[in-house]
Each structure stands twice: as structure tokens, then as C-alpha cells.
Amino acid sequence: MHAASRAFLSAPAIGTLASCPAFAQDVAPAYTETVKRIMDSQSFKTAVDALQKDHERWISEVIKLTEVPAPPFKEQERARLTRRCSRPMA
């Protein structure tokens, strides 16, 4: 099927899904309190800060990794890059 045909046929489905209201689930108060306690903790805030600070580097590495050709059973090049990226920076 041509790309234009797929786009034409999938447009009504996407439109239907996009127009449906989203329904939130009821969450037990104990879970809400647990999530709030975790999000208010200093260790969570420290982790979020570290991830936000390195966000651009993470995105760049993911893009590099996904751009490396890695057909089945021939993933050596991607494995080398993954090892290199996962080493701590000195």
C-alpha cells in the first residue's frame, strides 16, 4: 500500500481517537500520598536534577545509537558504541 493511501486511511482513525475524552482512573489516597512523599524527597529531586542537567547528552547518545546499522546478528558496531557511551565520563 502506498504511503499516501495509508495516511488517507489512517486519518479518520487518528481523528476519532484524538476526539475521544480521556478518563482518569480513581487513585487510592494511599498511593497519592506515597507518590507525593517520593516526589518531595531530596533524593528524588537530586535524581531529577541530574537527569535534567544531562538531558541533551542523553538524547544525543540515543540518537547516535539508533543511527548505527544493526541488522540481526550483526550488532557488534552498536555494542561497541553502547559500551563506550555507558562508561563513566572522566
N, C-alpha and C positions, 0 to 999 in steps of 0.2 A: 504494500500500500504506500502511496506517495505521502511525503511529509505534509503536503497541503491538505490531502484528504484526511489524514489522521488529525490534524489541527481542527479541520472543519467538523469532524465527527465528535471530537472530544470537547469542543467549546460548550455545547449545551450541558454536558455533564458537569463541567467545571462551574458553569454559571449556576446550575442547580445546587451544587454543594456550597458554593460561596453565599448563596442567598438563604441557606438554612440557618436558623438561630442556633447558637451554641448553648448547651445546657451545662451548668456547673454541677458537679456532684456535691452532695452533702458531705461535709467532713466532720468527723467526731472532734469535739473540743480538745480532747487529749492529744490528738495528732497536731492540731493547730498550735497548741501550747509547746509541744516538742519542737516543731519547726521554728517557732519564734525563739525558743531558748537557744537552739543551734545557731540561728542566724544572728542572734545578739552576742554570741560568744566571741571572744577575742581571737581564738584560733580560726574560726570561720572567716572573720574579717581579714585576718592575715593571709589566709589562703586565697580569698577573693582578690585582695590587693596584688598578690604575687601573680595570679593568672592575668589580671588586667594589665599589669606592667609588661608582661611578656606576650601579650595577645598578638601583636604584629609578627613577632618571631614565630609563634606557633602557627599562625596562618601561612606564613611564608614556607615553613618546613612541610606542612601538609600539602601545599601546592607542589613543592618540589618532589615530594614522594609520589604523589599521584600522577605526575607527568612522566615518571620513569616507566618505560615499557616493561611489563612484567607478565608475559604470557604464561600459562600454566607450565610448571616445572622448569621455568627459566627466570626465576625471580632473584638471581644472585645479585644483580646490579642494585635492585631496590633494597635487598637485605643489607648490602654494604652501606648504602646511604642511610638506612634506618639506624644501623649501628653507630655511624658517625654522628648522626643528629641526636641520638639518645645519650651520648657521652656527656658528662657534666662539662660545662664550659670552664676553662681555667683562666 
